[in-house]
């Protein structure tokens, strides 16, 4: 199985400052359990709204959307 990788960056107010990529140690996965949800819908939501929360990636059954650049801190964790 392969996934299409897309990018829809969150509104800049939704994520933190730059960070050193070499210091990343863990990958945290959050499950939202929203019926009918998609990575694209989550990406659009965080791009179009200021909610002061974020995640680096959203995943669904066939694709992945990057919402925060890896070298910036997401507010989710």
C-alpha positions as CSV (number, residue, x, y, z in Angstrom):
1,X,0.0,0.0,0.0
2,X,1.3,3.5,-0.8
3,X,0.2,6.8,0.4
4,X,0.1,10.1,-1.5
5,X,2.0,12.8,0.4
6,X,0.5,16.3,0.3
7,X,1.3,19.6,2.0
8,X,-1.2,22.2,3.3
9,X,0.6,24.3,5.9
10,X,-1.3,25.4,9.0
11,X,-1.9,29.0,9.7
12,X,1.4,30.2,11.2
13,X,-0.3,31.2,14.5
14,X,-1.1,27.5,15.0
15,X,2.4,26.2,15.6
16,X,5.6,27.1,17.4
17,X,9.2,28.1,16.8
18,X,11.9,26.4,14.8
19,X,13.6,23.3,16.3
20,X,16.7,21.3,15.6
21,X,15.7,18.3,13.5
22,X,18.6,16.2,14.9
23,X,16.9,16.4,18.4
24,X,13.7,14.7,17.3
25,X,13.4,11.4,19.2
26,X,9.7,10.3,19.0
27,X,6.8,10.2,16.7
28,X,3.4,10.8,18.4
29,X,0.2,9.7,16.7
30,X,-3.2,11.1,17.7
31,X,-6.4,9.4,16.8
32,X,-9.4,11.7,16.3
33,X,-12.0,9.1,15.5
34,X,-14.2,11.6,13.6
35,X,-16.6,9.8,11.2
36,X,-15.9,10.7,7.6
37,X,-12.8,12.7,8.5
38,X,-9.9,13.0,6.1
39,X,-6.3,14.3,6.1
40,X,-7.3,16.9,3.5
41,X,-10.2,18.2,5.7
42,X,-7.9,18.5,8.7
43,X,-5.2,20.2,6.7
44,X,-7.7,22.8,5.4
45,X,-9.1,23.4,8.9
46,X,-5.7,24.2,10.4
47,X,-4.7,26.3,7.4
48,X,-7.9,28.4,7.5
49,X,-8.5,28.8,11.2
50,X,-6.4,30.1,14.2
51,X,-6.9,27.5,16.9
52,X,-3.4,27.6,18.5
53,X,-3.2,23.8,18.1
54,X,-1.5,21.7,15.4
55,X,-0.1,18.4,14.3
56,X,2.7,17.8,11.8
57,X,0.8,15.2,9.7
58,X,-2.7,14.0,9.2
59,X,-3.3,10.5,7.8
60,X,-6.3,8.8,6.3
61,X,-6.8,5.6,4.3
62,X,-5.0,6.7,1.2
63,X,-3.0,9.9,1.8
64,X,-1.0,12.0,4.2
65,X,-1.1,15.8,4.5
66,X,1.8,17.7,6.2
67,X,0.4,20.6,8.2
68,X,3.5,21.8,10.1
69,X,7.1,21.7,8.7
70,X,9.3,19.2,10.5
71,X,11.7,21.9,11.6
72,X,8.9,23.7,13.6
73,X,7.2,22.6,16.8
74,X,3.6,21.6,16.7
75,X,1.4,22.7,19.6
76,X,-0.3,19.3,19.9
77,X,2.4,17.7,22.0
